[in-house]
Amino acid sequence: MIRILVVCMGNICRSPTASAVLQGEVQRRGLARSVQVDSAGTYGGHQGEKADKRAIQVAAAAGYEQIHQERARRVQAQDYERCDLILAMDRDNLANLEDSCPPEHRHKLHLFLDYAGVEAGGEVPDPYYGNLAGFERVLALCEAGARGVLDRLSPAAR
């Protein structure tokens, strides 16, 4: 089993979208028995909340119903050991993860888009203070990123 954790700041916009998209792609590829996806945030202020209503709207409209199951949580110490791959949505959150990650697990930390091989400046922008178009951009980046991540993992995931 390969365990992937996607991480943004509050775990209500980008990482739940990425998680829902990755879960959808895992299902589509028939990898549900070999790949598990979760999401978390580096900030715990939204603990237990559903994803942002705009993230839900955009993801659900695209068929990613898994977003309804997402609940915000903060990255926990055990995530570093439990997960095989921890993908941050941006450099700030990657730096936060690096600060709290035990040295023996730092090799698991990457930027989501860089790991996926997506040329988009390496970061998924935070849409929280913007309009619906920002959430649509995040979804498009997450779709490209999810395909790239699973393409890269496919031999190991089988």
PyMOL commands that set and color helices and strands:
alter all, ss='L'
color gray80, all
select helices_A, chain A and resi 14-28+53-61+65-69+77-82+91-100+103-108+112-116+132-157
alter helices_A, ss='H'
color red, helices_A
select strands_A, chain A and resi 2-8+35-41+85-88+109-111
alter strands_A, ss='S'
color yellow, strands_A
deselect
rebuild
show_as cartoon
